[in-house]
Amino acid sequence: MATTVVSYTRGSTYITNLHDGTVCYGLVGEMVVGGLTFDTIERFALKHLDFVHLAAQDYMSAVMYWHSKLGRVINPWNGTGPNSRQNNILIHRGTKPSHFEGCIGPGLLEKKGSANELIYAPEALELIWEMCGGVPDSKPKWSQNALQVVFRVTNEFPDRSTLTKNTGE
């Protein structure tokens, strides 16, 4: 059986949320696997470089597994990254930019009051798990039955000066 490709493409808009008095930014993009498309957010800072981000490339060592605190995750480096900061980037559930630190979250973007946030994040990761060949609702430990995937980042992080706020329309 061929290894499933999970493709991530960064967009050119962002959403925000206020957390502990700080505005948190999330770049909106999309994730595609097996014909399914999900919205995504990736944490960043608008005015300066801060969070580490994945470079545009195929991550051939990527694995998908059940994480005891984050639920279903995709780990692009699986410990083979160039440094610990890169190794800590995961694709996991979350609804707002403040739920991530350079990580990426899939789901469906929805307007909630005056802001946008992801909905169905845990369900999106379960669907991705199943599209990659995982048994529905299984929660194996990290080293047991992890799925090998190719995590493809199709483009580099955009120039922050070109980004616009997502209006949710």
C-alpha positions in Angstrom: 0.0 0.0 0.0 1.3 3.4 -0.9 2.0 6.0 1.8 -0.8 8.6 1.9 0.1 12.2 1.2 -1.4 14.9 3.4 -0.9 18.2 1.6 -0.8 21.6 3.4 -1.0 24.9 1.5 -0.7 28.3 3.2 -3.0 31.1 2.3 -2.8 34.9 2.4 -5.3 35.7 5.1 -5.3 35.5 8.8 -7.6 35.4 11.8 -7.0 36.6 15.4 -8.0 36.1 18.9 -7.2 37.8 22.1 -5.6 35.7 24.8 -4.3 37.1 28.1 -4.2 40.6 26.7 -2.2 39.5 23.6 -3.5 39.4 20.0 -2.7 36.0 18.6 -2.5 35.5 14.8 -3.4 32.4 12.7 -2.6 32.1 9.0 -5.5 30.5 7.2 -4.7 27.8 4.7 -6.0 24.4 3.6 -5.1 20.7 4.1 -6.1 18.1 1.5 -6.0 14.3 1.9 -7.8 11.7 -0.2 -10.2 14.2 -1.8 -11.2 15.9 1.5 -10.3 19.5 2.1 -10.0 21.2 5.5 -9.4 24.8 6.5 -6.3 25.3 8.7 -4.8 27.9 10.9 -1.0 28.2 11.7 0.2 30.4 14.5 2.5 33.4 13.7 3.2 36.9 14.8 2.3 39.7 12.3 5.0 42.3 13.1 8.1 40.1 13.6 9.5 36.6 13.1 8.9 34.5 16.1 7.4 31.0 15.8 9.3 28.4 13.8 7.5 27.1 10.7 7.9 24.1 8.4 9.7 24.8 5.2 8.0 23.9 1.9 9.0 20.3 1.2 7.8 16.7 1.6 8.3 15.3 5.1 8.9 11.7 4.4 9.4 10.7 8.1 5.9 12.0 9.1 3.8 9.8 11.3 0.2 10.1 12.6 -0.6 8.8 16.1 -2.7 9.3 19.3 -1.1 11.8 21.7 -2.2 11.6 25.3 -2.7 15.4 25.7 -3.5 16.6 22.1 -5.5 13.7 20.7 -4.8 12.7 17.1 -1.6 14.4 15.7 0.6 14.4 12.7 4.3 14.7 13.6 6.1 15.9 10.4 9.6 15.2 11.6 9.1 12.2 13.9 12.2 13.2 15.8 14.4 13.6 12.7 14.3 17.4 12.4 17.3 19.7 12.4 16.5 21.0 16.0 14.2 20.6 18.9 12.0 23.6 17.8 11.3 22.0 14.4 10.7 18.6 16.1 8.0 20.2 18.3 5.8 21.4 15.4 2.7 19.2 15.3 -0.6 19.2 13.4 -3.2 18.9 16.2 -6.6 20.0 17.2 -7.4 23.6 18.3 -9.9 26.3 17.4 -8.1 29.6 17.8 -4.6 30.9 17.0 -3.7 30.9 20.8 -4.1 27.1 20.8 -1.0 26.8 18.7 2.7 27.8 18.8 3.8 27.5 15.2 1.8 24.3 14.9 -1.1 23.8 12.5 -4.7 22.9 13.1 -7.2 21.5 10.6 -11.0 21.9 10.8 -13.7 24.1 9.2 -13.4 27.8 9.5 -16.6 29.4 10.9 -17.6 32.9 11.8 -18.2 33.0 15.6 -19.5 36.5 16.7 -16.9 39.0 15.6 -14.1 36.5 15.1 -13.4 33.3 13.1 -12.4 30.0 14.5 -12.0 26.4 13.5 -14.8 24.0 14.3 -14.8 20.1 14.0 -11.0 20.0 14.7 -11.0 16.6 16.5 -13.3 15.2 13.8 -11.1 16.5 11.0 -8.1 14.8 12.4 -10.0 11.5 12.8 -11.2 11.8 9.2 -7.6 12.4 8.1 -6.5 9.3 10.2 -9.1 7.2 8.5 -8.1 8.5 5.0 -4.5 7.5 5.8 -5.6 3.9 6.7 -6.1 4.2 10.4 -8.7 2.2 12.2 -11.6 4.5 13.3 -11.5 5.6 17.0 -8.4 3.6 17.8 -6.1 5.3 20.3 -2.8 3.4 20.2 0.2 4.8 22.1 2.9 6.8 20.3 5.0 3.9 19.3 2.2 1.4 18.6 0.5 1.3 15.2 1.5 4.8 14.2 0.7 5.5 10.6 3.5 6.5 8.1 2.3 9.5 6.0 4.0 12.0 3.8 3.3 15.5 5.0 3.7 17.9 2.1 4.0 21.6 2.7 3.4 23.2 -0.7 4.6 26.8 -0.1 6.8 28.8 2.1 5.4 31.1 4.8 4.3 34.3 3.0 5.7 37.8 3.4 3.8 39.2 6.4 3.3 42.6 4.7 1.1 41.0 2.1 -1.3 39.3 4.5 -4.9 40.5 5.0 -7.4 39.9 7.7 -9.9 37.1 6.9 -13.4 38.5 7.0 -15.2 35.1 7.2 -17.2 35.9 4.1 
